[in-house]
Amino acid sequence: MRNTTRTLLASLVAFALGIGAAHAQTAMSGLGQSWPNAADMSTSPRYHVYVFERGGTRYIQVNDASGAVRGAFARTPYKLTGLPVGNDSLATPDERLPAPVSTAVELVYDDGTVAVFVAPQPDGTARLMAVPADCKSDPAECTGR
């Protein structure tokens, strides 16, 4: 009986820790905030990337190092689209823009299905590009006209 109780307790603790780990990866609210209560998923020290999920849609927000919202994308099972937050231009394979002026492109987020890149521009703005994983080798080509 004592071993059964220990096993049950250990299972409950492991389950609770698993829920906490999954929750740390994505949040349910805070989209559009400078410092949302969400884990920073960025691959770059110059940007913060926050991921939110709701109703099967993944929202990926990019902030600069000072916390200013640069832009955000929504990933549904069918489409990758830019959201009306932030001050920078957003490009996806479905919402193409002319190629960025700067060719310095930095990967800031990659979850294996979607990658987000930032190309700082000479005027202080940036071009944010979200692409499917199979397009990571040339995001400007996949999002350009």
Secondary structure, 3 states (H helix, E strand, C coil): CHHHHHHHHHHHHHHHHHHHHHHHHCECCCCCCCCCCCCECCCCCCEEEEEEEECCEEEEEEEECCCCEEEEEEECCCCEEECCCCCCEEECCCCCECCCCCCCCEEEEECCCEEEEEEECCCCCEEEEEEEHHHCCCHHHHHEC
